[in-house]
Amino acid sequence: MSVRLIPRLDIKAPNLVKGVHLEGLRVLGDPARFARFYYQQGADELLYMDIVASLYQRNTILELVQATSQEIFIPLTVGGGLRSLEDMRRALGRGADKVALNTAALARPELIREAAREFGSSAVVVSIEAKRRPQGGYEAYCDCGRERSRREVVEWARQACDLGAGEILLTSIDQEGTGGGYDLELTRLVSRAVPVPVIACGGAGRPGDLVRVVKEGQADAVCLASLLHYSALEQEPGLAGQAGTGPRRFSRVARAGLGRLKARLGQEGIPCRP
């Protein structure tokens, strides 16, 4: 199967934001404009994540989802603040193709089974935010990396799949936003443990990071944020609009658009969608 490249757009309404370790958020600009840009550049899918929805127990991006779905014709996953089947139904009704569950699923795992029965496993993504434990292994966190769950990541991933999850979105909190590369051990452990596709997220800073997480981490797809956002701001400064900070580069992140990334993967013998 082809490896999918999925831009991740973290939303703190109404802005696209980016942080490090899911904290210290910087406003970058209008998420809809970034989404259109990535669609035109060849993104395979898009991920919208409302990163404060669980904290405030609300979801504020459904209008953005609807507007995006009318202009962009690739799969769109929406996460953040989805606590019930009705929340998911609203997101899917506004144009999302998949929903990503984290906090609510950790609180009540049976929600995964209910969602899979109602909407199909292919529409249910379980998002796992993982942090390395000092004594070894990884723990799953919720509320955008703020709260511990006391659940071991690999065991939780297996349980989520048994309940009907169609994909695992695996984010390394330790690596997220650093540009230091994906957590290969984490990705490999989960990829080997579950029968569904694993989307690696958190840490991409250079094209080679994608190669390594696919070959060594055995990821089926890669999620990208800083690596694309800062490059996009340099290519198209107008993306920032009045809300953005302008084309400020994060020093550890290379310039790399989607075309260059797909070309690099192709050179390494890794199939990508055109």
Buried (B, 14 or more C-beta within 10 A) or exposed (E): EBBBBBBBBBBBBBBBBBBBBBEEBBBBBBBBBBBBBBBEBBBBBBBBBBBBBBBEEBBBBBEBBBBBBEEBEBBBBBBBBBBEBEBBBBBBEBBBBBBBBBBBBBEEBEBBBBBBEEBEBEBBBBBBBBBBEEEEBBBBBBBBBBEEBEBBBBEBBBBBBEBBBBBBBBBBBBBBBBBBBBBBEBBBBBBEBBEBBBBBBBBBBBBEBBBBBBBEBBBBBBBBBBBBBBBBBBEBEEBBEEEBEEBEEBEBBBBBBBEBBBEBBEEBEBEBBE
